[in-house]
Amino acid sequence: MPGTFPKLRTNALAQYPATRSIQFQNQVLQFVDGTAQRYRDSSGALLEWQIRLDLLDENEMAALEQFLQDNQGAFGGFAFTDPWDGQVYPNCSFASGDLALTSLLEQQGQTTLTVRQNRG
């Protein structure tokens, strides 16, 4: 059973500015005569969220680090709740296995991470 992306102490999943993008898997075959054939490589769109988190306290930073370790970086899957509409996407992963947490002052950490929806 996959875990669920951790919430902040305010019970929020993301802070503003955050972005959500919709992506389609399209392929293009280029032929020798110069023509091309395009086709969709998947059944529908996939979502991707760019999440920027500021003013994180030590507990929130530790929870994010532990969650990344538990999911083996970008390898594992987890449930993610879309901050825009509240829909839960049960099969998501991190776009990268790295988490760059920066501690500016006491109780003021920050990071940016990308969550991707997976097929299946």
N, C-alpha and C positions, 0 to 999 in steps of 0.2 A: 504494500500500500504506500503510495508516494506521500511525502509530507506536504505541508501547506506553507507557502511563502510567509515569513514572519511579519507581523504588523508592528508598527511603531507604538511607543507608549501612549500616543494620542489616538490609537486604534485605526490610524490611516495606513494605507499601503504604499503611498507615494506622496511626494511633495511637488509643488509647482515650481518651476516649469517641468513638465513631463510630456513626453510625446508618445503617440500610438500610431503605428503605421500598418497598412494592409499590403501584403505582398502576394503576388501570384508567381507560380513556378512555370515559366514559359520557356520553350526551347525553339531554336531557329536552326534549320538545316539549310546550308548554302550549297547549291548545286553548281556543277562545272559551267553550265550555260549562264550563270549569273542570277537565276531565279532562286527564290527561297521559299521554304515551307515552314510555317509556324504552327506550333501546337502547344496546348496546355499540358504540363507534365504532372498535374495534380487535379484533384476534384474540386478544389475551391481555394479560397484565400486563406492565408496564414497571418496571424497578428504578431506584432513585435512591439514591445514597450521599452522605451528608454527612460529609466528612472533615476532621478537625481535626488539624493538624500543629504540634507544639511542639518546641522545642530543635533547630531546624534549623540546620545550619552554613551557611557562605557558599556552598559547592559545591551543597548541596541546594537552597538558595533560587535560585541561578543556574540550576540544571537545571529547576526548576519554571517560572521566568520564560521560559526558552528554549522549553520545551515548549508553554507557552501561546501564545507568539509563532509557533511553527512550526504550530500548529493554528488560527491566526487567531482566537484567543479561543474563543467558543462556536460559531463557524462550522465548524471542522474536526472530523473524527472520529478516534477512536483506539481501541485495544484496552485494556480495563480488566479486571484480575483481581479478582474479588470476594474481599475479605479474609475473609469468613465461610466460604466453601466452596471457594475456589481455582478456580472456574470462570471461564474467560476469555470475556468478552463483547466481540466484535470491533467492534461499532459503538456507541460511546459518545461523548459530548461534554460540555463544561463547560456548566453551567447559565447561567453569566455569562461575559462577555468580560473581566471585571476580576479581578485577583488582588491582594488587599491583603496584602502581606507586611509584617510588623512586626518590627523588629530591637530586641529588648529589651536585651541585652548582647552582648558578643562571643560568637559561636557559639551564640546563642540567639534565632533567628528563629521566627516563628509565622505561621500562616495558617489559614483555613478555606475550603474549596471544596466545590462540589457537582458530582458527576458523574452524568449521566443516560444511561440506555440508550436508544438510538434504534431505530426500526423499520427493518427491512430487512437 
